[in-house]
Amino acid sequence: MYPTSTEPGTNAAAAAPVRRRPKDRKAQIARASAEAFSAQGYHAVSMETIAAKVGISAAALYRHYSGKYDLFRGAVLALSQLLVDCTELDQPDGVDPAVTLDRLIEALIDTTLDNRESGGLYRWHARYLRAEDQSILTDQLKLVNRRIQAPLTAIRPSLLVSQRWTLSAGVLSVIGSVVDHGARLPDNEIRALLAGAASAVLAAELPEPGEVFPRPASWRIFAEDAGVYEALLHASMVLFKDRGYSETSMAQIASAAGIPVSGIYRYFSGKCEILATGLRRAADRISGQLSPILGALTEPRQALNVLIDAYVTTSFANPELAAVYYTERVNLTPADQMLLRNVQRSTIDSWVRLLTAARPSLTPMQARFLVHAAMALVVDLGRMVDYRDESGYVQTCVRKLMEVTLFGSPEDPEPRPPRARARRRSSNPSRAARR
């Protein structure tokens, strides 16, 4: 400790410790802002919030960034740049493409785990980027996809362009799914699970484009033509998806539903109640699909395949569901957030029980990671095509990739055992410090 007094004759001011700005201050700010925006969304975070997390004043924060958008932009693009950097492999010509693919998967998994607390930022909140910054993000992610596709093309030269993009996007989705939930396992187990699922996705045999595929019956959870109450829910969920909860006004909801603003208050006390009602309705409908399936089928793999069909068709018929759930649930009251989590947890638990029955070698927690990875595929591949799928081709591909994610490929049905290897230096200094 520093002395609280000085000896006679010394200069007290000269003896006082000099506070120096940490050399990694800007990196600390970037990490804190990424985690805050990821957890709370763009609109709920202020410069003061981030300054408090770093332990500085808001005025000091403005020395590094011009404002909140500047912070947000930097955080999103820095995360996606990490994916670009980790996939820039330095290796000589003639390397086995299968080895290259393994190295790419390994690097992507490590980078995602290093940034698990903030990775949801670019997955779910990047829509708040301005057009020119959206373009930068798109180019970054295209580059990562092409780096995955290069060795994949050498291994599977007969793949069509659309199939290569589906598979590389599927790999990124499976790996990125870990930022969407809080399930915990040792990192080496997570790596083994995700590496096995990513390899199964890359080996999947996709159907030929242009074919028409039968789809299970689907329905709109929010029907705009079933009365004012339903029209309000439908209009609100669409607007929340397209504009964001904070950017959607009651006047816009009323206009979309074709009623005066005052008419909304006959049904809902405010915007928060509309959001809560819509998300509860969606969660209840999806979880309600379980009962008839579980009651009619006793073979777990068959039951899971039926659930996959229902989940995919319902998600494509209601594209606003996942987007609103992942981006806007932070705007619910704590009680509504807890209720929604409990409904979702119950649904996941049912899938996990079926998967562990179908694959007894999996622990329940391992199965939980795979269930989340499979469900992420629906959202990510659906967004890639904006949920347009008249022929049913995309949904058929998604169902196939969900199946191999859950059950493994026929050649490699079980997760890879963890490999003993030197750990790549973390791209997140705060995580490295904790180890």
N, C-alpha and C positions, 0 to 999 in steps of 0.2 A: 504494500500500500504506500501511497505517497504521504509524506509527513504533513500534519495539519498546521505545523508552525515551523519557523526557521531559526537557526542559531543566531545569536546577536551579531549584528553587522552584515547579515546577508540581505539580499534584495528578495522580498517575498514574491513579487511579481515574476522575477526571473526563475524562482524555484517552482512555480506552479506548473503542472503538466500541460503540455501543448496538445490540444485535441486536433487530430489530423483526420481529414476526410478519407475514408477507406478507398483503396485503389479500385475496388470493384463496386463502387457505389452505383454506377449506372446498371451494372449487371444485377445488383440487388433490387433495384427499382423495376427492372424488366421482369424478374421472377415474381416479385410481389404483385405487379399489375396483371401479369398473365394468370396467376392463381386467383386473384380477386375477380377479374372479368369472367373467368371460367366458372367460378362458383356462383356468382351473383348476376351475371349478365351485364351488358354494356351500360344500360341506363341506371342501374342501381348503384354503380360504383362512382365515387367522386374522387377528385384529386386529393382531398383530405383523407379519404379512406386509405388510399395507397401510401400517402405520406406517413400516416400513422403506422402502417404495417412495416415500413422501412425504419421508422424512428427519426424522421426529419419533419420539418415544417412544410406546408404546402408551398410557401414561397421558395424554399430550397428546391422543391421538385420542379418548379418552373425554370430553374437554371439548366435543366437537362431536357425538358420537353415543353413545347409551346402550349399544350393543353391536353385534355383528356383523349381527344381523338388521336393525337400524335402518339400518346402512350399506347392506346389500343392498337393502332396500326402497327407500331413497332413490335408489340407483343405477338400479334397474330403472325406477321410475316417472319419473325424470328423463329417461331415454332416450326413453321413449314420449311424454313431454310435449314433447320436441323435435319429434316428428312432428306433434303437435297444433299447436305454435307455428308451424312452417314452412308449414303448410297454411292458416293463418288469413290469407288474402289480403285486402289492402286495395285494392279496386278499385271504380270506379263502376258503377252499373247499366247494362245494355245492352252490356256487353263480350261479344264473341264467345265462346261456351262452348268452342270449340276452343282459343282463346287461353288461357282459364282452365285447361283441362286441361293444356296445355303448361307453364304456369307451375307447376301443382301437381306435375307429374312432375319438372320441373327442381328444384324446392325439395326434394322427397323424395330425389332422387338426391344433391344437394349435402349434405344433412343426413346421409345414410347414409355417404357417403364421408368426411365430417368425423369420423364416429364409427365407422369401420370396425373398429378394434381392440376396441371394446367392444360393438358392436351385437349380437353373439351372445348377450349376457346376457339380453335380454328375449325373444329368439327361442327360446332353448333352456333357460334356467334359471329362467324365471318361475314354473314349477310349485311352487317352494319358497316362493312368497308365501302368506301367510295369506289366508283367504277374503275378508276385507274389502278387502285390497289387490289380490287377484285381480279383484275387482269394479271397482276403480278403473282397473286396466289394461284390462280389457275395455271399459269405457266410453270410455277414451281412443282405443282402436283402432277402436271403432265410429264415433266422431266423425270420425276420419281417413277411414274408408271412405265415410261419407256425404258428406264434402266432395268426394271423387272422383266419387261417383255423381251429385251435383247437376248438373254440366255434362254428364256422360255421358248423363243422362236427357234433357236438352234436345237433344242431338245425336241420340240413338237412343231416341225416346219409346216405341217398341214393345217395348223390353226388359221382361221380367218381373222381379219383385223378386229372385227367386233368381238370375237371370242377371246382374243388376247387382251383386249381392254376389259372385258368382263372378268377375266381371271386375275389380272393385276389389280383391278379395283377390289375384287373379292379378298385378295391377300391383305391389302391395306385396311379393309373393313374389319376383317377378323382380328388383326393385330391392334387396330385402333379401338376395338370394343372395350378394352380394359379401362379406358378413361371414362366410360359411361356408367360404371358401377363401382361399389366399394368393397367387393368381395376380396378376401385376403388369402394368400398362399405364399410360401417361400418363393423368392424370385426364380430359383432354378426350376421349380415345378411349373411356374407360369410360362417360362421360356419353353419348356418341353411341350406343354399343351398347345401353345400358340404356334410353335414351329411345326408340330404334327398337323394341326388344323390348316396352316398355310400351305404345307406340302400337299395335303389332300385336295385342297382347292385347286392348286396348280395342275394336279394330275387328273382333275375331273373331266369326264367326257361330256361335252355340251352338245345339245341338239343342233341341227343345221338351221340357220336363219331362214325365214320365209315359210316355215311350216306353221300350220294352225293347230293349236293344242287345246284339248278340253280343259276347262277350269271349273272348280267347284263353284257353287252358287255363292254370290257375295251380295252385300247390301250396304247402303249408306247408313251410318249410325246417326247422322244428322240430316234430316230430310227437310228441304226448304219448302216443300209444298204440303206439309202436314200440319198447318196451323201456325199461328203467330209465335207461340212458344218455341216450336221446333225451328221456325225460320230464324228466330233470334239466335239460337244456338248455332245453327248452320252458318249464318252470316258472321257471327263472332269468331268462330274457329277458323274460318277461311281468312278473315282479316288478321287475326293474331298470327297466322302462319305467314301471310304475305308482308305484313307491315310491322309486326311485333306488338306485343301487348301494350307497351308504354306509348307507342306511336299511334295506337288506335283509339279514337274518341267515341263517346256514346253517340254523338251525332252521325258518325260514319256507320256505326252498327245499325242505327235506326234507318238511315237512308238505304243501306243494303237490304234490310228486311222489309222496306216499304211501309214504315209506320213513323209517326212523329216520335221525337225523343221521349216525350212524357209517357208514351205507351210502353216503353221498356220497363218502367218502374211498377207497372201492374204485375210483372212477372219476376223481376229481379231487383234487389236492393242497389246493385251497382255492378261495375265491370268485374270486380273480383269474384262476386257470386256467379256471374256468367262463366268465367274461366273455371271455377271450381266445379260447377255443375257439368260443364262440358267434359272435363277430364274424368270426373267420376263416372259419367255415363259411358264414356269410351272404355274405361278400365273394367267396368261391370259387364259390358257386352262381350269384351274379349275373354274375360275370365269365365263368363257364362257359356262359352263354347266348349269348355272342358267337360262339364257334367254329362251331356249326352254321349260324348266320345268315350269317356272313361267308363260310362255305364254299359256301353254296347260292345266294347272291345277289351279283351283280357290280355292279348299279346302286346307287350310294351312297344316293340318297334313298329308294329302296325298302327298302334294308337298314336305314336309320335308322328308318323307319316301323315296321318289324317289331320293332326294338329298343325303340322307344317302347311298343308294345303289351305286350311282355314285361316291361318295367320297371314299367309302371303296374300290371299285374295282379299281379305278384309283390309289389310294395310294398303294395297293398291287401290281399293275402292274408296279409302278414306285417307288420302295422302297428308292431310293436315295433322293427323293424330300424333305421330312420332315427333314431328317438328315442334308442335306446341308443347308436348310433354317435356321434351328435353330442354327447350329454351325458355319456357314461360312458367314452369312450376315454381320457380323461386318467387313468383309474385303471389302465391297462395298464402293463406294464413298458416302458421305452424301446425294447427290442428288438421287442416285440409291436406297439407303436405304429408303428415303422418298417415292419414287415412289412405291417401293415394299410394304411398310406399307399401302399406300393408296389403292392399289389393294386388299391387304388382308382385310383391314378394310371394303371395299365395300362388299366383299364376306360375312364377318361376319355379317354386317348390314342386308344383305338380309335374312340370317338365323334367325337373331334376330326378324325381322319383322314377319316372318312366325310363329316363336315360340310364340311371344306375341299375335298373332292372334289366335293361337291354345289354348293358356293358358292365357286368359286376366288377371288373377290374378298376373302375373309376370310383374314387371317393365322391361323396356328395358335393364337396367344394370344387373338385376338379370338374364335375359335371356342370356345376353352376357357371364356371367360366366358359365352357363350351356352349351352353344354352344362350348366354349373353352374346357370344360371338356369332352364333347362328342368327339370332334375332337382328343383330346389327346389319347383317347382309341385306335384309329386306329394306331397311331404311336407306343404306348407302347406294345400293344398286337401283333402288326406286328413284332416288334423287338424281342419279346419273342420267336417267332417261326421262326425268320429270314425271314419272309414273304413267307415261304414255305407253300403252301396250295392247293395241287392238287385237293382235293375233294371239296373245298369250305367251309369246316366245320368251320375253324377259322373265315373266313369272315362272315359267318352266325352268329357266336357268337358275333362278334364285332358289327354287325348291331343291334342285339338284345340289347346289352348293351348300344349302342348309343341311341336307342329308349327309354329305361327306364331312362337313364340319362336326356334326354330332356323332356320326358312326365311324368316321375314318375311311380312308380308301381301302379297297379290298386287299391291296398289297401291304398296307401298313395300318392295320385296324386299331392299334393301340398307341397312346402317346409315346413319343421318343423318350428314352431314359435321359435324365440330365447328364450332360457331358462335363467332365472336369476340364476346365480351360481357364486361361488367364482372362480376367475380367477387363473388358475394354474401359478405358478411362471415361468416367461419367461426363456427359455434356451438361449436367446440372450440378454446379459446385455445391449447392446446399445439400443435395442428396449424397454426394461423395463425402461430405464432412460428417454425415450421420453414420456412415458405415465404419 
